[in-house]
Amino acid sequence: MAVVYDSSNIFAKILRGEIPCNKVYEDENALAFHDIAPAAPVHVIIIPKAQAVSFDDFAQKHPQHLAAFFQSVQKVAAELGVQEGGYRLVTNHGADASQSVPHFHVHILGGKPLGGLLPDDGLSR
């Protein structure tokens, strides 16, 4: 099934400058900014400048940009100073993963011990 990118999503509007963000980093491949509802002391979102709904969509439509995008992710983590203590990268794909914005993005979370990968709800074992 073909995935159709909706250019009216909030991250597309941020990329076009229609909605402001608290920018952390920008290069030709990516834009990084602070999450408006942080889940950790350090919580930054990184979005590619390419139109893609999810990681799968990005990997299929823009494989030539994968390495450069993730190099940008690494640069942002370094600039945030979370490398020594550790950090988590999170990307969600689809409804079951609670993807809330239909534009591929990666969260960098850090600045404190983050605990286990998923909450212990009895289903993750």
The 8 nearest C-alpha neighbors of each residue, nearest first, counted from 0:
[[1, 2, 3, 56, 55, 59, 4, 52],
 [2, 0, 3, 56, 4, 59, 52, 60],
 [3, 1, 0, 4, 56, 52, 51, 53],
 [2, 4, 1, 5, 52, 51, 6, 56],
 [3, 5, 52, 6, 51, 2, 50, 101],
 [6, 4, 7, 8, 3, 101, 52, 102],
 [5, 7, 8, 11, 4, 12, 50, 9],
 [6, 8, 5, 11, 9, 12, 10, 4],
 [9, 7, 11, 6, 10, 5, 12, 101],
 [8, 10, 12, 11, 13, 7, 100, 18],
 [11, 9, 13, 12, 8, 14, 102, 100],
 [10, 12, 14, 13, 8, 9, 6, 15],
 [11, 13, 9, 15, 17, 10, 14, 18],
 [12, 14, 18, 10, 16, 15, 11, 17],
 [15, 13, 11, 12, 16, 10, 48, 30],
 [14, 16, 12, 13, 17, 11, 18, 10],
 [17, 15, 13, 14, 18, 12, 19, 20],
 [16, 18, 12, 15, 13, 19, 14, 11],
 [19, 17, 13, 16, 12, 20, 9, 15],
 [20, 18, 13, 16, 17, 21, 22, 12],
 [21, 19, 22, 32, 18, 13, 33, 16],
 [20, 22, 32, 33, 23, 19, 34, 31],
 [23, 21, 32, 20, 24, 31, 33, 30],
 [22, 24, 32, 31, 21, 33, 25, 75],
 [25, 23, 31, 22, 30, 75, 32, 26],
 [24, 26, 30, 29, 31, 27, 23, 22],
 [25, 27, 28, 29, 30, 24, 71, 31],
 [26, 28, 29, 25, 48, 30, 47, 67],
 [29, 27, 26, 48, 47, 68, 67, 30],
 [28, 30, 47, 48, 46, 26, 25, 27],
 [29, 31, 25, 46, 45, 24, 47, 26],
 [32, 30, 45, 24, 23, 44, 22, 25],
 [31, 33, 22, 23, 21, 43, 44, 20],
 [32, 34, 43, 21, 42, 44, 35, 22],
 [33, 35, 43, 37, 36, 42, 44, 32],
 [36, 34, 37, 33, 21, 20, 42, 32],
 [35, 37, 34, 38, 42, 33, 39, 43],
 [38, 36, 42, 34, 39, 35, 40, 41],
 [37, 39, 42, 36, 40, 108, 41, 34],
 [40, 38, 41, 37, 42, 108, 109, 110],
 [39, 41, 110, 42, 109, 111, 37, 38],
 [42, 40, 109, 39, 110, 108, 43, 107],
 [43, 41, 108, 37, 107, 39, 34, 33],
 [42, 44, 33, 107, 34, 32, 106, 41],
 [43, 45, 106, 31, 32, 105, 34, 33],
 [46, 44, 31, 105, 104, 30, 106, 29],
 [47, 45, 104, 30, 29, 31, 103, 48],
 [46, 48, 29, 49, 28, 30, 68, 45],
 [47, 49, 29, 28, 46, 50, 30, 14],
 [50, 48, 47, 51, 61, 28, 57, 29],
 [49, 51, 48, 4, 52, 102, 47, 57],
 [52, 50, 57, 56, 102, 103, 53, 49],
 [51, 53, 102, 101, 103, 56, 4, 50],
 [54, 52, 103, 56, 55, 92, 51, 57],
 [53, 55, 57, 56, 103, 58, 92, 52],
 [56, 54, 58, 53, 57, 59, 92, 52],
 [55, 57, 53, 59, 54, 51, 58, 52],
 [56, 58, 51, 54, 61, 60, 55, 59],
 [59, 57, 62, 55, 61, 56, 60, 54],
 [58, 60, 56, 57, 61, 62, 55, 54],
 [61, 59, 57, 58, 56, 62, 51, 55],
 [60, 62, 57, 63, 58, 64, 59, 65],
 [63, 61, 58, 64, 65, 59, 60, 57],
 [62, 64, 61, 65, 66, 67, 58, 60],
 [65, 63, 62, 67, 61, 66, 68, 28],
 [66, 64, 68, 62, 67, 63, 69, 58],
 [65, 67, 69, 68, 64, 70, 63, 62],
 [68, 66, 70, 64, 69, 65, 71, 28],
 [67, 69, 71, 65, 70, 66, 28, 64],
 [68, 70, 72, 71, 66, 67, 73, 65],
 [69, 71, 67, 73, 72, 68, 66, 74],
 [70, 72, 74, 68, 69, 73, 75, 67],
 [71, 73, 69, 75, 70, 74, 76, 68],
 [72, 74, 70, 76, 71, 75, 77, 69],
 [75, 73, 71, 77, 76, 72, 78, 70],
 [74, 76, 78, 72, 77, 73, 79, 71],
 [77, 75, 73, 79, 74, 78, 81, 72],
 [76, 78, 74, 80, 75, 79, 82, 73],
 [79, 77, 75, 80, 76, 74, 81, 73],
 [80, 78, 76, 77, 81, 75, 41, 82],
 [81, 79, 77, 78, 82, 76, 83, 84],
 [80, 82, 85, 79, 84, 83, 76, 86],
 [83, 81, 85, 84, 80, 77, 76, 86],
 [82, 84, 85, 81, 80, 86, 77, 110],
 [85, 83, 81, 82, 86, 110, 111, 109],
 [86, 84, 82, 83, 81, 109, 87, 110],
 [85, 87, 109, 108, 81, 82, 107, 88],
 [86, 88, 108, 107, 89, 109, 85, 106],
 [87, 89, 107, 106, 105, 108, 86, 90],
 [90, 88, 106, 105, 87, 91, 107, 108],
 [89, 91, 105, 104, 106, 92, 88, 54],
 [90, 92, 98, 96, 93, 97, 89, 53],
 [93, 91, 53, 98, 96, 90, 54, 94],
 [94, 92, 98, 96, 95, 97, 91, 53],
 [93, 95, 97, 96, 98, 92, 99, 91],
 [96, 94, 97, 93, 92, 98, 91, 99],
 [95, 97, 91, 94, 93, 98, 92, 90],
 [98, 96, 94, 95, 99, 93, 91, 92],
 [99, 97, 91, 93, 96, 92, 94, 100],
 [98, 100, 97, 101, 94, 93, 91, 102],
 [101, 99, 102, 98, 8, 9, 10, 103],
 [102, 100, 52, 103, 99, 8, 53, 98],
 [101, 103, 52, 100, 51, 53, 104, 10],
 [104, 102, 53, 52, 51, 54, 46, 101],
 [103, 105, 46, 45, 90, 102, 44, 106],
 [104, 106, 90, 45, 89, 44, 88, 107],
 [105, 107, 44, 89, 88, 43, 108, 90],
 [108, 106, 88, 43, 42, 87, 44, 105],
 [109, 107, 42, 87, 41, 86, 39, 106],
 [110, 108, 86, 41, 111, 39, 81, 87],
 [109, 111, 40, 41, 81, 39, 112, 108],
 [112, 110, 109, 113, 40, 39, 84, 41],
 [113, 111, 114, 110, 109, 85, 84, 86],
 [114, 112, 111, 115, 109, 39, 87, 116],
 [115, 113, 112, 116, 117, 118, 111, 87],
 [116, 114, 117, 113, 118, 119, 112, 123],
 [115, 117, 114, 118, 113, 119, 87, 123],
 [118, 116, 115, 119, 123, 120, 114, 122],
 [117, 119, 120, 115, 116, 123, 121, 114],
 [118, 120, 121, 117, 123, 122, 115, 124],
 [121, 119, 122, 118, 123, 117, 124, 115],
 [120, 122, 119, 123, 124, 118, 117, 115],
 [123, 121, 120, 124, 119, 118, 117, 116],
 [122, 124, 121, 119, 120, 117, 118, 116],
 [123, 122, 121, 119, 120, 117, 118, 116]]
